[in-house]
C-alpha cells in the first residue's frame, strides 16, 4: 500500500511541478524609445512597458493546450505605431524568446531569435 501511495505522489508531483507551457519573453531595448508589448493585438488603453536602455521580461499567456499559437506585438508607446507583429507556436517562443530593439538611423529595428520562415 505504501509503495502505491508513493508512486501516486511522485506522479502528482511531476505533473504539478512540470515545466510551464508559458514562454518567458525577454526584450533588450537599446534605444531611447519607450515601447509597449502586447499579446495578439495592440490596445491603446493598455501598455506593458518595455523601457528604454533596459531589459524587460514578460511571461506569455499560453495554456497547457498544445500546439497553441501566440502573437507578439510591439509598438512605440507615444503613438502606438505597430513596429513588430509575429505569430508562432508557444513551444517556438519558449525556445526563441529574446528580442533586440535597436535604432538604425531614423528607424527602430526589432529582431527576434525565431528561425526565419520560408
N, C-alpha and C positions, 0 to 999 in steps of 0.2 A: 504494500500500500504506500509506503514512504517513497519508493522509487517512482511510482506513478505520479504522486504529488510533485516530486522534484522535477520530473520531466515536464509536467504541465506548467510549473512555474518558470522553467527555463524557456519553453516555447513562448509563453506570455511575455516574458522579459525581452526576448529578442524582437517580438513583433512590436512592442510598445517603444522600445529604445532603438529601433532600427533607424536607418538613415532617412532623413526628411526628404520628401519629394520636392520641397520648395528650394529653388536656387537662391544663393546669396550673390547679389549683383554688386560689383564694385566699380565706382566711377572715379577716375582721376581727372579732375578739371584743372587743366594747366593754363586757364585763361583768366581774364578779368571779369568775365560774364557770369552772372548768376543764371543757372539753368533750372528747369523743372523736369522731374521724372514722373511718368505715368505708365500704368499698365493698360494696354488695349487702345485707349484713346485719350486725347488731352481734354482737360476740363478747366475752363478759365477760373472757376471758383476754388480750385484746389491746386496747390503746388507743393510737391515733395521736393525740397530744395537740394540742388547739387551746387554747393558753394564754390566760389572761385578759389583757385590755388589750393585745392584740398582734395582729400579722399573722402568719399561718401559711400556708405553701404546701405542697401535695401534688401529685404527678403521678398522674393516673388510669391505670388498668391496661388501657386499650383497646389492641387489636391493630390491625393494618392492615386487618382484615376489616371492610367497611362494608356496610350500616349495622349498628352494634353498640350495644345499649343498655348503660347503666351506671347503677347506683343509688348515690346519695349518702345516707349515714345519719349523723346527729349525735345524740349522747347526752350527758347530764350524766355527768361522769366518776365521781362517787362512787356514784350509784345506778343507773347505766346506763339511766336513763329515756330512751326514744326521744323526741326533740324534733322531728326532721326526717327525712323519708324521701321522696325523689323520684327517679323514673327518667326519663331522657331519652337520646337517641342521643348517642354520643361527639362527633359533629360539633356538636350543640347545646351540649354542655358546653364545647367549645372556644371557641365564640362568646360564651357567657354563663357565665363561670367565677368570678364573685365572689359571696361570701356575707357578709352583715352579721348579726352576733349582737348583740342589744340587750336590755336589761332594761326592761320596761314594767310598773311596779308590781310585783306578785308573779310576773309571767310573763316567761319568756325567749322572745323573738321572733326567728325566723330568716327573713331574706328572701334570695332569690336573684335573679339577673339573667336567668333564663329567661323567655321570654314566657309569659303566662298560657295555660293550656289551656282550650279551650271546654267 
